[in-house]
Amino acid sequence: MTAERFDPDGLAHIAAFLRDENVDASYLQFVLQNVDQPDAAWRWCCGSHCDPCVQRLGRVVDRARQLPRPTA
C-alpha cells in the first residue's frame, strides 16, 4: 500500500483518525501499509498491552478503508 490511494484530504482525515484514537502520527505508515491487507495478516493481539494497541490501530484502519478513493 502506498499513499497514492489517498489524496492530501484523505491523509489529513487519517491523521485526524489517529488523533481521535490517541495514536501518534508516526503510525500513519502503518495505516497506509495495512489498509488493503487482510485483517488476518496483521490484526491480532498478543495480550501484552502494547501501546498503541492493535485494536486502536484497527479502528483507524477501518475508518481509512471507508474513505472514498480520489478521482482523477
C-alpha positions as CSV (number, residue, x, y, z in Angstrom):
1,M,0.0,0.0,0.0
2,T,1.2,3.4,-0.9
3,A,-0.1,6.8,-0.3
4,E,-1.4,7.1,-3.9
5,R,-4.7,5.7,-2.7
6,F,-5.2,8.8,-0.6
7,D,-5.1,12.4,-1.7
8,P,-4.0,15.1,0.8
9,D,-7.5,15.4,2.2
10,G,-7.6,11.6,2.8
11,L,-4.2,11.7,4.5
12,A,-5.5,14.6,6.7
13,H,-8.5,12.5,7.6
14,I,-6.3,9.6,8.6
15,A,-4.2,11.9,10.7
16,A,-7.4,13.0,12.5
17,F,-8.4,9.4,13.0
18,L,-5.1,8.8,14.6
19,R,-5.6,11.7,16.9
20,D,-9.1,10.5,17.7
21,E,-7.7,7.2,18.9
22,N,-4.8,8.9,20.7
23,V,-2.3,7.3,18.5
24,D,0.9,9.1,17.5
25,A,1.0,10.4,13.9
26,S,4.1,8.3,13.3
27,Y,1.7,5.4,12.8
28,L,0.4,6.8,9.6
29,Q,2.7,4.5,7.6
30,F,1.3,1.5,9.5
31,V,-2.2,2.5,8.4
32,L,-1.1,3.0,4.8
33,Q,0.6,-0.4,4.7
34,N,-2.3,-2.3,6.2
35,V,-5.4,-0.6,4.8
36,D,-5.5,-3.0,1.9
37,Q,-4.1,-6.0,3.7
38,P,-6.4,-8.8,5.0
39,D,-7.0,-8.4,8.7
40,A,-5.6,-11.9,9.5
41,A,-2.2,-10.7,8.3
42,W,-1.8,-8.0,11.0
43,R,-4.8,-7.7,13.2
44,W,-4.0,-9.9,16.2
45,C,-3.5,-9.1,19.8
46,C,-0.6,-10.7,21.8
47,G,-2.1,-9.7,25.1
48,S,1.0,-7.7,26.1
49,H,-0.9,-4.4,26.5
50,C,1.1,-2.8,23.6
51,D,0.9,0.9,23.1
52,P,-0.7,1.6,20.8
53,C,-3.0,-1.4,21.0
54,V,-3.7,-3.1,17.7
55,Q,-7.4,-2.5,18.4
56,R,-6.9,1.2,18.3
57,L,-4.8,0.9,15.2
58,G,-7.5,-1.3,13.7
59,R,-10.2,1.3,14.3
60,V,-8.1,3.8,12.4
61,V,-7.6,1.4,9.5
62,D,-11.3,0.6,9.5
63,R,-12.1,4.3,9.1
64,A,-9.4,4.8,6.5
65,R,-11.0,1.9,4.5
66,Q,-14.2,3.9,4.3
67,L,-12.7,7.0,2.8
68,P,-13.5,7.4,-0.9
69,R,-10.8,7.0,-3.4
70,P,-9.7,10.3,-5.0
71,T,-11.0,10.9,-8.5
72,A,-8.5,11.7,-11.2
